[in-house]
Amino acid sequence: MPTKEYQNQSTQSRVESPPLFHIYEPGLAYMLTANTIHQQTTFARPEYAQIAFDDIAFYTKKFNAHTYAYVVMPTHIHWLVCPSPEDFERFRSHQIDNRGKYARDPAQYYLVKIIEDYKRHVAYAINTLRNSRGAQIWQEGFFDVAMRTQDAINKAARYVIFNPVKAGLIEDLEDYPFVEGEAINWDFI
C-alpha cells in the first residue's frame, strides 16, 4: 500500500506518513466512522438516513457481529461493533481457499470488508432512490479505533449515543430517530 506524502509546514521537508491499516483482532470492539464525500449533509434527508440506519442492523446480522451503539449523523456514521471471531474465521478461510483479493492478510482487510459492503449498499440504495446511478456518497476509506476494555466501550457508546445532542441537532435524545444501541439502557447513561 503506498504511503501518503505531505509537506511539513515548519521545515518544508517531505515527510512520509505510514499507510492506514485496519487490523482486526478477535474479541475487540471497534468504533467505525465513515464520512460522506466532501462532508455533504446527505443523511439530513430522513429517507437517506433511514437507509444508512437500517443497513447497520442488517450488516450486524450478516457478519454475525455484536453492535453496542450506532448513529447516523447528517455527514457521517458511527458504529460501535464487535465483529464475530467465527465470521472472521469464515472470511479468512474463504479468502485463503479461494485465493481472494484479501487472502494475503485477512486480518488487515476484515474491517474493510464489513465497511465496504455497508457503504456500497447504502450508496446503491440512495442512488436508486434519487435516480443518480453511481454518484459518490462516501469519502474514501474510514476510521477505526479498537476498544480494549469495557470502560473504553462504555465511553465510546456514550459518545455515539449523545453525538446528535452534542452536535446541537436535538436537545432530548428521544427526539433523534437515527440512534440505537443496547447502550441506551445502560446505567452509566
C-alpha positions in Angstrom: 0.0 0.0 0.0 1.6 3.4 -1.0 2.3 6.0 1.7 1.0 9.5 1.5 3.4 12.3 1.3 2.8 15.8 2.7 4.7 19.0 3.3 5.8 19.6 6.9 4.9 23.3 7.4 7.7 24.1 9.8 10.6 22.5 7.9 9.2 22.4 4.3 10.7 18.9 4.0 8.9 15.9 2.7 7.6 13.6 5.3 6.0 10.2 4.7 3.1 9.1 6.8 2.6 5.4 7.2 -0.3 3.8 5.4 -3.5 3.3 7.4 -4.1 -0.3 8.3 -7.4 -1.6 9.8 -6.2 -4.7 11.7 -8.9 -6.9 13.1 -8.2 -8.6 16.5 -10.8 -11.2 17.5 -12.8 -10.2 20.6 -12.2 -6.4 20.3 -14.9 -3.9 19.7 -14.3 -1.2 17.1 -15.6 2.3 16.7 -16.0 2.6 12.9 -16.6 6.1 11.4 -17.4 6.7 7.8 -17.9 10.2 6.3 -19.9 11.4 3.4 -18.0 12.8 0.4 -17.0 16.4 1.0 -18.9 16.4 4.3 -22.1 16.6 2.3 -25.2 16.5 4.5 -26.6 13.5 2.6 -28.2 12.0 5.8 -30.0 15.2 6.7 -32.7 13.8 4.4 -34.7 11.3 6.6 -35.2 8.8 3.8 -31.5 8.6 3.2 -30.7 8.4 6.9 -33.2 5.6 7.3 -31.4 3.6 4.7 -28.0 4.0 6.4 -29.6 3.3 9.8 -31.4 0.2 8.7 -28.3 -1.2 6.9 -26.2 -1.1 10.1 -28.7 -3.5 11.7 -28.7 -5.7 8.5 -24.9 -5.9 8.3 -24.7 -6.6 12.1 -26.7 -9.7 11.3 -24.9 -10.5 8.0 -21.5 -10.5 9.7 -22.8 -12.1 12.9 -21.4 -9.1 14.9 -22.4 -7.5 18.2 -23.4 -3.9 17.9 -23.3 -1.8 21.0 -24.5 1.5 19.5 -24.7 3.4 16.2 -25.8 6.7 15.0 -26.4 8.3 11.6 -25.5 12.0 11.6 -26.0 14.3 8.6 -22.4 13.9 7.4 -21.2 10.6 8.9 -22.0 7.4 10.8 -20.5 6.0 13.9 -20.9 2.2 14.5 -19.6 0.6 17.7 -19.3 -3.0 16.8 -17.6 -6.2 17.9 -17.2 -8.4 14.8 -17.6 -12.1 15.3 -14.5 -14.2 15.6 -16.4 -17.0 13.9 -17.4 -14.9 11.0 -13.7 -13.7 10.7 -12.6 -17.3 10.6 -15.2 -18.0 7.8 -13.9 -14.9 5.9 -10.3 -15.9 6.4 -10.8 -19.5 5.2 -12.9 -18.4 2.2 -10.2 -15.8 1.2 -7.3 -18.3 1.5 -9.1 -21.3 0.0 -10.3 -19.2 -3.0 -7.3 -17.0 -3.3 -9.5 -14.0 -2.8 -8.3 -10.4 -3.0 -7.9 -10.3 0.8 -6.1 -13.7 1.1 -2.7 -12.1 1.6 -3.7 -10.8 5.1 -7.3 -11.4 6.0 -7.0 -9.7 9.5 -5.9 -6.5 7.7 -8.9 -6.5 5.5 -11.8 -7.9 7.5 -13.0 -4.5 8.9 -12.5 -3.1 5.4 -14.8 -5.8 4.0 -17.5 -5.0 6.6 -17.5 -1.3 5.9 -17.1 -1.7 2.1 -20.2 -3.9 1.9 -22.1 -1.5 4.1 -21.1 1.7 2.2 -21.6 0.0 -1.1 -25.2 -1.0 -0.3 -26.1 2.4 1.3 -24.8 4.2 -1.8 -26.6 1.9 -4.2 -29.9 2.3 -2.3 -29.7 6.1 -2.1 -28.6 6.4 -5.7 -31.5 4.2 -6.7 -33.9 6.3 -4.7 -32.7 9.6 -6.2 -32.1 8.2 -9.7 -28.4 9.1 -9.7 -26.7 5.8 -10.6 -23.0 5.7 -9.5 -22.9 9.1 -7.6 -20.3 9.0 -4.9 -21.9 9.1 -1.4 -18.9 8.3 0.8 -15.5 9.7 1.4 -12.8 7.0 0.6 -11.8 4.9 3.5 -13.0 5.0 7.1 -11.6 5.4 10.6 -11.5 2.7 13.2 -10.5 2.7 16.9 -10.1 -0.6 18.8 -11.7 -0.7 22.2 -9.7 -2.9 24.5 -11.6 -2.5 27.8 -15.3 -2.4 28.8 -14.6 1.2 30.1 -13.5 2.2 26.6 -16.6 0.6 25.1 -18.8 2.4 27.6 -17.2 5.8 26.8 -17.4 5.2 23.0 -21.1 4.1 23.4 -21.8 7.3 25.3 -20.1 9.3 22.6 -22.1 7.6 19.8 -25.4 7.9 21.6 -25.0 11.6 22.6 -23.5 12.7 19.3 -26.7 14.3 18.0 -27.1 16.2 21.3 -23.5 17.4 21.3 -23.8 18.4 17.7 -26.9 20.6 18.6 -29.3 18.6 16.3 -31.6 17.9 19.3 -31.9 18.6 23.0 -33.5 15.3 24.0 -32.0 12.0 22.9 -35.5 10.6 22.4 -36.1 13.2 19.6 -33.5 11.7 17.3 -34.7 8.6 15.3 -31.3 7.5 13.9 -29.5 6.5 17.1 -29.7 3.0 18.5 -27.9 0.6 20.7 -28.2 -1.5 23.8 -26.1 1.2 25.5 -29.2 3.5 25.6 -30.4 1.4 28.6 -27.1 1.2 30.4 -26.8 2.7 33.9 -23.9 5.0 33.0 -26.1 6.9 30.6 
